[in-house]
Amino acid sequence: MIDTPESPCPLTHLDSRGHARMVDVSDKPDTRREALAEAWVRMKPETLALICAGGHPKGDVFAVARIAGIMAAKRTHELIPLCHPLLLTAVSVELKAVAPDSVRIIASCALNGATGVEMEALTAASVTALTLYDMCKAADRSLQIDWLRLLRKSGGRSGLYQAQVSP
């Protein structure tokens, strides 16, 4: 039996008794839903130069990280226990070198469905950052992942959310 009593608690993944639950979205209408997330990876300037010059011994660091992020978005429900499995219609991951020492990652996800794609965009950005870290850690142990956050989301009952300007 599914427990669905209304709870005064704004945390939708908790029932009226405080137990974890997957939100029932079966009565929600399908709408176009999109989300955009970002993460930053900071490193030594020489590490960024190595990546940008294509001189990394493991190959094209950005290409590998991009594929990892896309794959992660598609598998978010396997990583985050109460996420719904979604039929994403679009996932993209952009990586931009920002001199002298950073990479900005922007991940976007979209679908037509009954639940949002924020977790998928955040997962894509974070796994992209982790992949950059993994590929570059031998050259630079000081790598740092910063500022993982939701930039924008649209669709559904709550409508548009837009984050403040990034750092």
SETOR-104201 format. One line per field, with one value per residue (C-alpha): x, y, z; residue number from 1. Coordinates in Angstrom, 3 decimals. Example, Ala and Ser with C-alpha at 12.3 -4.5 7.8 and 13.67 -1.06 7.14 Angstrom:
2
xx: (12.300/13.670)
yy: (-4.500/-1.060)
zz: (7.800/7.140)
resi: (1/2)
# end
This chain:
167
xx: (0.000/1.285/1.164/0.098/-1.319/-0.682/2.035/2.619/6.322/7.539/9.936/8.045/10.092/8.764/5.304/3.183/5.127/8.520/9.268/11.051/8.845/8.980/6.621/3.598/3.580/0.931/-1.688/0.647/0.336/3.247/4.913/8.186/10.791/14.341/17.185/20.636/23.366/26.968/30.140/33.642/36.926/39.948/43.488/47.043/47.359/49.809/47.211/44.636/47.218/47.974/44.262/43.713/46.789/45.536/48.736/47.201/48.451/44.912/43.569/40.866/39.952/36.917/35.467/35.737/34.283/31.407/30.430/30.642/28.289/25.757/25.829/25.396/22.319/20.672/21.397/20.529/17.691/20.252/22.367/19.791/17.395/14.082/14.529/12.172/13.627/13.107/12.972/15.253/14.834/18.015/21.223/24.193/27.386/29.591/33.091/34.834/38.399/38.485/42.011/44.101/43.040/39.435/36.982/33.312/30.882/27.313/24.946/21.435/18.647/15.163/12.070/8.329/7.064/5.476/8.585/11.566/15.101/17.072/18.710/19.753/21.410/23.151/24.319/25.669/27.620/29.024/30.099/31.682/33.683/34.639/35.805/37.989/39.435/40.054/41.755/43.993/44.792/48.153/49.294/47.704/46.709/45.420/42.355/39.263/35.591/33.572/30.172/27.933/24.479/21.241/21.319/17.862/14.833/11.560/8.314/5.881/3.771/6.576/7.500/10.762/13.713/16.754/19.874/21.772/24.887/27.764/31.045)
yy: (0.000/3.463/6.068/9.407/11.526/15.213/16.480/20.029/19.401/20.997/18.085/16.095/12.931/12.471/11.174/12.421/10.161/11.368/8.221/8.389/7.936/8.357/11.148/9.972/12.011/9.970/12.739/15.518/16.690/16.294/19.625/20.688/20.661/21.906/22.387/23.919/23.258/24.333/23.237/24.675/22.799/24.823/23.665/24.817/27.028/24.540/21.760/23.837/24.598/20.868/20.082/22.903/21.974/18.405/17.143/15.009/11.409/10.072/11.812/14.446/15.230/17.359/14.692/11.952/14.190/15.262/11.646/10.771/13.637/12.640/9.020/10.108/12.206/9.159/7.060/9.558/7.386/4.636/6.998/9.107/6.718/8.583/9.978/8.780/7.042/9.562/9.461/12.406/13.955/16.033/16.160/18.369/19.135/22.090/22.607/25.944/26.716/29.938/31.329/31.141/28.108/26.942/24.906/25.873/23.026/23.678/20.702/20.890/18.328/18.390/16.247/16.337/14.729/14.865/15.583/17.890/17.254/19.285/16.226/14.961/18.282/18.474/14.871/15.506/18.568/16.795/13.620/15.724/17.545/14.272/12.869/15.924/15.379/11.691/12.309/15.090/14.042/12.484/15.817/18.023/16.861/20.350/20.120/21.517/21.137/24.257/25.804/22.939/24.477/24.724/27.736/27.526/25.298/25.674/23.800/22.209/23.764/25.786/27.438/29.255/29.386/31.478/31.552/34.683/35.594/33.118/33.954)
zz: (0.000/-0.906/1.862/0.372/3.226/2.939/5.218/6.460/5.855/2.580/1.987/-0.620/-0.179/3.368/4.228/7.140/9.517/8.310/6.307/2.971/-0.083/-3.809/-4.845/-6.856/-10.068/-11.891/-11.692/-12.812/-16.416/-18.785/-19.508/-21.098/-18.315/-18.573/-16.113/-16.302/-13.705/-13.349/-11.618/-11.605/-11.467/-10.343/-11.064/-11.600/-14.699/-16.224/-15.863/-17.714/-20.403/-20.762/-21.217/-23.714/-25.748/-26.093/-24.521/-21.793/-22.001/-21.380/-24.481/-24.937/-21.340/-22.239/-24.570/-21.944/-19.213/-21.489/-22.226/-18.510/-17.661/-20.311/-19.155/-15.529/-16.326/-17.905/-14.800/-12.065/-10.769/-10.075/-7.956/-6.095/-4.314/-4.673/-8.195/-10.900/-13.959/-16.753/-20.519/-21.166/-24.590/-24.458/-22.433/-23.166/-21.307/-22.187/-20.804/-21.106/-20.098/-18.085/-17.792/-15.819/-13.782/-14.177/-16.192/-16.123/-16.718/-17.849/-18.026/-19.415/-19.449/-20.927/-21.324/-21.668/-18.501/-15.085/-13.017/-13.290/-14.451/-11.896/-10.350/-13.770/-14.661/-11.272/-11.571/-15.082/-13.903/-10.851/-12.668/-15.415/-12.713/-11.031/-14.363/-14.968/-11.506/-12.165/-15.497/-14.178/-10.600/-11.534/-12.984/-10.304/-6.815/-5.956/-8.237/-6.560/-7.481/-6.638/-6.936/-8.014/-8.305/-10.218/-12.545/-14.060/-14.201/-16.013/-16.369/-14.012/-11.294/-9.709/-13.014/-13.595/-11.191/-12.061/-9.846/-8.960/-10.948/-10.549/-8.797)
resi: (1/2/3/4/5/6/7/8/9/10/11/12/13/14/15/16/17/18/19/20/21/22/23/24/25/26/27/28/29/30/31/32/33/34/35/36/37/38/39/40/41/42/43/44/45/46/47/48/49/50/51/52/53/54/55/56/57/58/59/60/61/62/63/64/65/66/67/68/69/70/71/72/73/74/75/76/77/78/79/80/81/82/83/84/85/86/87/88/89/90/91/92/93/94/95/96/97/98/99/100/101/102/103/104/105/106/107/108/109/110/111/112/113/114/115/116/117/118/119/120/121/122/123/124/125/126/127/128/129/130/131/132/133/134/135/136/137/138/139/140/141/142/143/144/145/146/147/148/149/150/151/152/153/154/155/156/157/158/159/160/161/162/163/164/165/166/167)
# end
